[in-house]
């Protein structure tokens, strides 16, 4: 269980490092299920880091995409 928390902390730290080193470009939160699916696929392929959140299917905040370089 502690390993899972450590992995989450390291993932968060790596995203922060990417932000500091490479900057970021903002985009609107995906508006349709297809856009959301595409964003998730890009994240899983390692092309982008996505940070965003939804609360009970309501849009909150925005997605920020960090291109891995």
C-alpha positions in Angstrom: 0.0 0.0 0.0 2.8 2.4 0.8 4.4 1.6 -2.6 1.2 2.8 -4.3 1.4 6.1 -2.4 5.1 6.5 -3.2 4.4 5.8 -6.9 1.7 8.5 -6.9 4.0 10.9 -5.3 6.8 10.2 -7.8 4.3 10.6 -10.7 3.2 13.9 -9.3 6.8 15.0 -8.8 7.7 14.0 -12.4 4.8 16.1 -13.8 6.0 19.1 -11.7 9.5 18.7 -13.1 8.2 18.6 -16.6 6.2 21.8 -16.0 9.3 23.5 -14.6 11.7 22.4 -17.3 9.6 22.6 -20.4 6.7 24.9 -19.6 3.1 24.1 -20.6 0.5 24.9 -23.1 -3.1 25.2 -22.0 -6.1 23.9 -23.8 -9.8 23.7 -23.1 -11.1 20.6 -21.3 -12.3 18.0 -23.9 -15.9 18.8 -24.7 -17.0 15.4 -26.1 -16.5 11.8 -25.2 -14.4 11.3 -28.3 -12.0 14.2 -27.4 -11.7 12.8 -23.9 -10.9 9.3 -25.3 -8.3 10.8 -27.6 -6.7 12.7 -24.7 -6.5 9.6 -22.6 -5.0 7.6 -25.4 -2.3 10.3 -25.9 -1.6 10.2 -22.2 -1.3 6.4 -22.1 0.9 6.4 -25.2 3.3 8.7 -23.3 2.8 11.6 -25.8 1.2 13.9 -23.2 0.8 14.4 -19.5 -2.8 15.3 -18.7 -3.8 17.0 -15.5 -7.5 17.7 -15.0 -10.3 16.6 -12.8 -14.1 16.2 -12.9 -16.5 16.1 -10.1 -19.7 14.1 -10.6 -19.5 14.6 -14.4 -19.2 18.4 -14.1 -16.3 20.2 -15.7 -14.1 21.7 -13.1 -10.9 23.7 -13.9 -9.2 22.8 -17.2 -7.0 20.2 -18.7 -3.3 21.2 -19.0 -1.3 19.2 -21.4 2.5 18.8 -20.9 4.3 17.5 -24.0 7.0 15.0 -23.1 10.3 15.9 -24.7 
